[in-house]
């Protein structure tokens, strides 16, 4: 697990001083937290391409330096991530005559590219971002893993230069001048599609590759995307067969992710996802002389948000040594600004700061690698909003032996969701559309875009009139709907059950841009910690995607619904009865019970006319009124909006972002 920074020049006739070797090294120094063990660079003899790499050594500790080169040195590669099953791939390639220089898993990517060209990625399993310079073809290649576990950003700057890096801040020494992407900010493309807060800067979509050639051509193409069965196709497998299929594939996925030349721990909460991973790890390591190490968070301000007692009981069940980090809201606020710098996008609550501090504790304990439970909810339908989309249509694929709801039962239960208090557990806002329901026609009427769009975005009243006038009205719900490619939208319309459309929409929006970033890689690698995600093994996920909706959300005889039913059955040997029976509770830092003096200090520091004016796209009057409203009422939605605004003020200062100046006349528009 590492980080890289690279550039590729389309035009080499003029020397670009920003691309000097010293500046590439400065770029790497900015992201050295991703790989504190070693720095390596490569500059092509023609000056067209450079690859830089910072290394966190986990496999092949002695000889895994990067960039990696082919035997004739015509191909150079840098890899961020872990490639599983590499020993078998290596043996197959050696049988074909390839010779390896290192013991690192990353080198198989280089040899696979030599053997299969751009189709090499089809042979990879794991989490990865890869950059390749092929001097024979004069082409530059970027590849990102199937779910976006590892970050990969790109942008083009002046004089025909393509920059690519693991973090956006790495672009700063290479001539990039940050500007706001107002359209992305208005529609929350920052969290809901592959845009960022910065104009012209995108993250490469999961399951895609980018290929740039010397003549200026840039192609971005998919190599993988999630698929789901026809909603009318009858499931012929028995329940036991499906349960065993999930169990064996999950065990295999965990086993693959235990391979490392350093100790491997686990993040543990009170939920089934991390608990079953810990249980499987304990079973696989039962003959290991070293006790399993687990790490958990405890929010001490509110016992109702503290899952550490359950985590303790699970740790005892797994015979794990549990280390608990106890945090107050003040602890989270103390590290708010630094965590924003690392994630490079807004916080809408303090969850990311908690994970940021947990990762620091893990590294302080001497661990570089942990397993986590990300990806389970987005495949087994763990959240309450998935139940609303499950109820939109009957499940025609499942057997009636599952106790399927009648149409009347299903429709009556669906009506309950529009006003359900259950949604308040997942959102500080009401479960209502934003008024623009056109998105529903694109995604077969699923509810998820409205919930995500309203819950994780800045309230629209805060945007300046000039910003809206120039860029138009944007709908975060529409951002999610349009993030699906045309093939997926067509499948949503005629082929997939609405639950599967909802799961797909979640994977393509918030999951990749927030869960795997602000709650994943960015806060983990801020402290040089690699997190591995067994629930995101693509072979495992393809099997789960092929299961019928009603084994993911199972109707019960009393009219209730059980989320993640088949995972609970598959994981039963590895978890406590308490975890098996527990309903899904999302990871949340507790909301403040009264206006927090430390947060009021942040408001005084950042919600000023000068600093809001530096943004250029937020109404200072609205921000100042929100500041007063929070102090007087402790309103949670206002708290969320202010966190978002403060995040962008922090980014504007630390990245030195140019103030947005509208190009259209905006008489009467406040700035």
Buried (B, 14 or more C-beta within 10 A) or exposed (E): BBBBBBBBBBEBEEEBEBBBEEBBBBBBBBBBBBBBBBBBBBBBEEEBBBBBBBBBBBBBEEEBBBBBBBEEEEBBBBBBBBBBBBEEBBEBBEEEEBEBBBBBBBBBBBBBBBBEEBEBBEBBBBBBBBBBBBBEBBBBBBBBBBBBBBBBBBBBBEBBBBBBBBBBBBBBBBBBBBBBBBBBBBBBBBBBBBBBBBBBBBBBBBBBBBBBBBEEEBEBEEBBBBBBBEBEEEBEBEBEEBBBBBBEBBBBBBBBBBBBBBBBBBBBBBBBBBBBBBBBBBBBBEEEEEEBBBBBBBBBBBEEBBBBEBBBBBBEBBEBBBBBBEBBBEBBBBBBBEBBBBBBBBBBBBBBBBBBBBBBBBBEEEBBBBBBBBBBBBBBBBBBBBBBBBBBBBBBBBBEEBEBBEEEEBEEBBEEBEEBEBBEBBBBBEBEBBEBBEBBEBBBBBBBBBBBBBBBBBBBEBBBBBBBBBBEEBBBBBBBBBBBEEEBBEBBEEBBBBBBBBBBBBBBBBBBBBBBBBBBBBBBBBBBBBBBBBBBBBEBBBBBBBBBBBBBBBBEEEEEBBBBBBBBBBBBEBBBEEBBEBEBBEBBBBBBEEBBEBBEEBBEEBBBEEBBEBBBBBBBBBBBBBBEBBEEEBBBBBBBBBBBBBBBBBBBBBBEBBEBEBEEEBEEBEB
